[in-house]
Amino acid sequence: MNKKIFIIGGDLRQVNVANMLSDYQYKVSVFGFGKNMDFAKGVKVEKTLENGLSDADIIVLPLPCCVDNETVNMPMSDDVVLISELFKAVNKNQIIVAGMVSEKIAELAKIYNIYIADYFKREELEISNAIPTVEGAIQIAMEETPFTIHNSRCLVVGYGRIGRLLCAALKSLGADVTVSARKCSDFAWINAFSYHCVHTSQLEKAISDMDIVFNTVPHPVLDKTVLEKVSPDCLIIDLASKPGGVDFEAASMLGRKVIWALSLPGKVAPVTAGKMITETIINLLEELGV
């Protein structure tokens, strides 16, 4: 392929994305990864952002592309790239693909007349991404508790993609699983799999007996009222993206143990997660005819 892909920032997932896209015969260059990264021979490391942008057809931003709505997410580099400056430098013929594009970033792209596609909104990636998230969550639970998952009382808040896979994994390990949800269809599935169920609005009535609580809802559901009912020995693992689903200030004040486990796929399985992102980007580009 003759298309040039320029990858800006990210974690080890994006390193693997660069290497895999190079294997697909794209011309790949990168910026914003720091030194001594294990890039494939065919991947060019650019010294400046301008060099990479100059002849790129496609610009790939990380997952998430931005954590502050101001700068590109580049945790492995000391460089700083402002989203606004990047958009100013991109021309109308270049395509940006990025993960978890916020409304503010999408609006900014419109102002600069830039096409930006969110690869994390694609169903195939959201489902695939749930797998390493679930594995990472269970790993944390095993490392941070003095008891087995087997016979432990686990509450999963939310029954979306991650919640469904997490419930199945916990049950396979012998946990006593309770799920909180809001939709009637979710309650039907929860009953079909023989989990205990509770309406999310009634969490405080079910949470006091739990050994481990896994939150998957990216909205405040575990507030002070609910946290007051949590046992001091209970471990809370928040898997939700920002702003999370836990009142962290209240949890600290009450002495509750909370772990906010962000971006688990990149931490526990960067190669697998990178492959998932790569395949999704290729699907997206094929649909765009690029």
C-alpha positions as CSV (number, residue, x, y, z in Angstrom):
1,M,0.0,0.0,0.0
2,N,1.2,3.5,-0.7
3,K,-0.8,5.3,2.0
4,K,1.3,7.0,4.7
5,I,0.1,6.6,8.3
6,F,1.4,8.9,11.0
7,I,0.8,7.8,14.6
8,I,1.0,10.3,17.3
9,G,1.4,9.3,21.0
10,G,-0.2,6.7,23.1
11,D,1.0,3.7,25.2
12,L,2.4,0.3,24.3
13,R,-0.8,-0.5,22.4
14,Q,0.0,2.2,19.8
15,V,3.6,0.9,19.5
16,N,2.1,-2.4,18.5
17,V,-0.4,-0.7,16.2
18,A,2.5,1.0,14.4
19,N,4.3,-2.3,14.0
20,M,1.2,-4.2,12.8
21,L,0.2,-1.5,10.3
22,S,3.7,-1.6,8.9
23,D,3.2,-5.4,8.5
24,Y,0.1,-4.5,6.4
25,Q,2.5,-2.7,4.1
26,Y,1.4,0.8,5.1
27,K,4.2,3.4,5.3
28,V,4.2,4.2,9.0
29,S,5.9,6.9,10.9
30,V,5.5,7.8,14.6
31,F,6.0,10.7,17.0
32,G,5.6,11.2,20.8
33,F,6.8,7.9,22.2
34,G,10.1,8.8,23.9
35,K,13.3,6.8,23.4
36,N,14.1,3.1,23.1
37,M,10.7,1.9,21.9
38,D,10.6,-1.5,20.2
39,F,9.4,-0.3,16.8
40,A,9.6,-2.6,13.8
41,K,12.3,-1.9,11.2
42,G,9.8,-0.4,8.7
43,V,8.5,2.2,11.2
44,K,10.1,5.6,10.9
45,V,10.5,7.6,14.1
46,E,10.0,11.3,13.3
47,K,12.0,13.9,15.2
48,T,9.3,16.6,14.8
49,L,5.6,16.6,14.5
50,E,5.8,18.7,11.4
51,N,7.9,16.1,9.6
52,G,5.3,13.4,10.2
53,L,2.4,15.6,9.2
54,S,4.0,16.8,6.0
55,D,3.2,13.8,3.8
56,A,0.7,11.8,5.9
57,D,-2.5,10.6,4.4
58,I,-3.9,9.3,7.7
59,I,-3.2,10.5,11.2
60,V,-3.8,8.0,14.1
61,L,-4.3,9.4,17.6
62,P,-4.3,7.1,20.7
63,L,-7.0,5.6,22.9
64,P,-8.0,7.8,24.6
65,C,-6.8,10.5,22.2
66,C,-6.9,13.1,24.9
67,V,-7.4,13.1,28.7
68,D,-7.7,16.8,29.2
69,N,-9.4,18.1,26.0
70,E,-6.3,20.1,25.4
71,T,-3.3,17.9,24.5
72,V,-2.7,14.6,22.7
73,N,-2.4,11.7,25.1
74,M,1.4,11.0,25.1
75,P,2.2,9.3,28.4
76,M,5.5,7.9,27.1
77,S,7.0,11.2,25.9
78,D,8.0,14.5,27.3
79,D,6.7,16.3,24.2
80,V,3.4,18.1,24.3
81,V,1.1,18.4,21.3
82,L,-1.9,20.7,21.6
83,I,-5.0,19.5,19.9
84,S,-5.7,22.9,18.6
85,E,-2.2,23.3,17.1
86,L,-2.4,19.8,15.6
87,F,-5.7,20.7,13.9
88,K,-4.3,23.9,12.6
89,A,-1.5,22.0,10.9
90,V,-3.7,19.3,9.4
91,N,-4.9,19.8,5.8
92,K,-8.4,19.0,4.5
93,N,-7.2,16.0,2.6
94,Q,-5.8,14.2,5.7
95,I,-8.0,11.9,7.7
96,I,-7.7,11.6,11.5
97,V,-8.7,8.4,13.3
98,A,-8.7,8.6,17.1
99,G,-10.0,6.8,20.2
100,M,-12.7,8.2,22.6
101,V,-13.2,11.5,20.8
102,S,-14.9,13.8,23.2
103,E,-17.7,16.2,22.2
104,K,-15.3,19.2,22.7
105,I,-12.7,17.6,20.4
106,A,-15.3,16.7,17.8
107,E,-16.6,20.3,17.8
108,L,-13.1,21.6,17.5
109,A,-12.5,19.4,14.4
110,K,-15.6,20.9,12.8
111,I,-14.3,24.4,13.4
112,Y,-11.1,23.5,11.6
113,N,-13.0,21.6,8.9
114,I,-11.2,18.3,9.7
115,Y,-12.6,14.8,9.3
116,I,-12.1,12.8,12.5
117,A,-13.4,9.3,13.0
118,D,-13.6,7.6,16.4
119,Y,-12.5,4.0,16.1
120,F,-13.5,3.3,19.7
121,K,-17.2,3.9,18.8
122,R,-17.0,0.8,16.6
123,E,-18.8,-2.2,18.0
124,E,-16.0,-4.7,17.1
125,L,-13.5,-2.8,19.2
126,E,-15.7,-2.1,22.2
127,I,-16.5,-5.8,22.4
128,S,-12.9,-7.0,21.9
129,N,-11.6,-4.4,24.3
130,A,-13.8,-5.7,27.0
131,I,-11.9,-9.0,27.1
132,P,-8.5,-7.7,28.4
133,T,-10.4,-5.3,30.7
134,V,-12.2,-8.2,32.3
135,E,-9.0,-10.2,32.7
136,G,-7.2,-7.2,34.2
137,A,-10.0,-6.5,36.6
138,I,-9.9,-10.1,37.9
139,Q,-6.2,-9.9,38.1
140,I,-6.5,-6.8,40.4
141,A,-9.1,-8.5,42.5
142,M,-6.9,-11.6,43.0
143,E,-3.9,-9.5,43.9
144,E,-5.7,-7.1,46.2
145,T,-7.8,-9.5,48.3
146,P,-6.8,-12.2,50.8
147,F,-9.4,-14.6,49.6
148,T,-10.4,-16.5,46.5
149,I,-12.8,-15.3,43.8
150,H,-14.5,-18.7,44.4
151,N,-17.3,-18.2,46.9
152,S,-16.7,-14.5,47.1
153,R,-19.8,-12.2,46.8
154,C,-19.2,-10.0,43.8
155,L,-21.3,-7.1,42.7
156,V,-21.0,-5.9,39.1
157,V,-22.5,-2.4,38.6
158,G,-23.7,-2.1,35.0
159,Y,-24.6,-4.8,32.4
160,G,-23.0,-3.5,29.2
161,R,-20.3,-5.1,27.2
162,I,-17.7,-5.2,30.1
163,G,-20.4,-6.1,32.7
164,R,-21.7,-9.1,30.7
165,L,-18.2,-10.6,30.1
166,L,-17.2,-9.9,33.7
167,C,-20.2,-11.6,35.2
168,A,-19.6,-14.7,33.1
169,A,-15.9,-14.8,34.0
170,L,-16.6,-14.4,37.7
171,K,-19.3,-17.1,37.7
172,S,-16.9,-19.5,35.9
173,L,-14.5,-19.0,38.9
174,G,-17.3,-19.8,41.3
175,A,-18.2,-16.4,42.6
176,D,-21.6,-15.5,43.9
177,V,-22.5,-12.8,41.3
178,T,-25.0,-9.9,41.7
179,V,-25.6,-7.5,38.9
180,S,-27.1,-4.0,39.0
181,A,-28.9,-2.6,36.0
182,R,-31.7,-0.3,34.9
183,K,-33.2,-1.7,31.7
184,C,-35.9,-4.4,31.7
185,S,-34.1,-6.3,28.9
186,D,-30.9,-6.4,31.0
187,F,-32.9,-7.9,33.9
188,A,-34.2,-10.6,31.6
189,W,-30.7,-11.5,30.6
190,I,-29.4,-11.4,34.2
191,N,-32.2,-13.8,35.2
192,A,-31.5,-16.0,32.2
193,F,-27.9,-16.5,33.4
194,S,-29.0,-17.0,37.0
195,Y,-27.2,-14.1,38.5
196,H,-28.8,-12.1,41.4
197,C,-30.1,-8.7,40.3
198,V,-30.8,-5.4,41.8
199,H,-31.9,-2.1,40.3
200,T,-29.0,0.4,40.2
201,S,-31.2,2.9,42.1
202,Q,-31.3,0.4,45.0
203,L,-27.6,-0.3,45.3
204,E,-27.4,0.7,49.0
205,K,-29.8,-2.2,49.8
206,A,-27.5,-4.8,48.2
207,I,-24.0,-3.6,48.6
208,S,-23.4,-4.1,52.3
209,D,-22.7,-7.9,52.0
210,M,-20.3,-7.7,49.1
211,D,-16.7,-8.7,49.1
212,I,-15.8,-7.1,45.8
213,V,-17.6,-4.4,43.8
214,F,-16.8,-3.8,40.1
215,N,-18.1,-0.6,38.6
216,T,-18.5,-0.3,34.8
217,V,-20.8,2.8,34.7
218,P,-19.0,6.1,33.8
219,H,-21.4,8.1,35.9
220,P,-21.7,8.8,39.6
221,V,-23.4,5.7,40.9
222,L,-21.4,4.9,44.0
223,D,-22.0,8.1,45.9
224,K,-21.5,8.8,49.6
225,T,-24.9,7.3,50.5
226,V,-24.1,4.1,48.8
227,L,-20.4,4.0,50.0
228,E,-21.6,4.3,53.6
229,K,-23.2,0.9,53.2
230,V,-20.1,-0.7,51.9
231,S,-18.1,-2.9,54.3
232,P,-14.7,-1.5,55.2
233,D,-13.2,-4.8,54.0
234,C,-14.8,-4.6,50.6
235,L,-12.6,-3.9,47.6
236,I,-14.1,-1.5,45.0
237,I,-12.6,-1.7,41.5
238,D,-13.8,1.2,39.2
239,L,-13.4,0.2,35.5
240,A,-15.3,3.2,34.2
241,S,-13.6,5.9,32.1
242,K,-13.5,9.4,33.4
243,P,-15.2,10.8,35.4
244,G,-15.6,7.3,36.8
245,G,-18.6,6.0,38.9
246,V,-17.2,6.4,42.4
247,D,-17.2,9.5,44.7
248,F,-13.5,9.1,45.4
249,E,-13.5,11.9,47.9
250,A,-16.2,10.3,49.9
251,A,-14.6,6.9,49.6
252,S,-11.3,8.3,51.0
253,M,-13.2,10.0,53.9
254,L,-15.0,6.8,54.7
255,G,-11.9,4.7,54.5
256,R,-13.1,2.6,51.6
257,K,-10.6,0.8,49.4
258,V,-11.0,1.9,45.8
259,I,-8.8,1.2,42.8
260,W,-9.6,3.2,39.6
261,A,-8.4,0.8,36.9
262,L,-8.2,3.0,33.8
263,S,-6.9,1.7,30.4
264,L,-6.4,-1.9,31.5
265,P,-6.0,-3.3,28.0
266,G,-2.9,-1.2,27.5
267,K,-1.5,-2.3,30.8
268,V,-2.3,-6.0,31.0
269,A,-2.3,-7.0,27.3
270,P,-0.8,-4.3,25.0
271,V,-0.1,-6.7,22.2
272,T,-3.6,-8.1,22.0
273,A,-5.1,-4.7,22.5
274,G,-2.9,-3.2,19.8
275,K,-4.0,-6.0,17.4
276,M,-7.6,-5.1,18.2
277,I,-7.1,-1.5,17.5
278,T,-5.1,-2.2,14.3
279,E,-7.9,-4.5,12.9
280,T,-10.5,-1.9,13.7
281,I,-8.6,0.9,12.0
282,I,-8.1,-1.2,8.9
283,N,-11.8,-2.0,8.8
284,L,-12.6,1.7,9.2
285,L,-10.2,2.8,6.4
286,E,-11.5,0.1,4.1
287,E,-15.1,1.4,4.6
288,L,-13.8,5.0,4.0
289,G,-12.2,3.8,0.8
290,V,-8.8,4.9,1.9
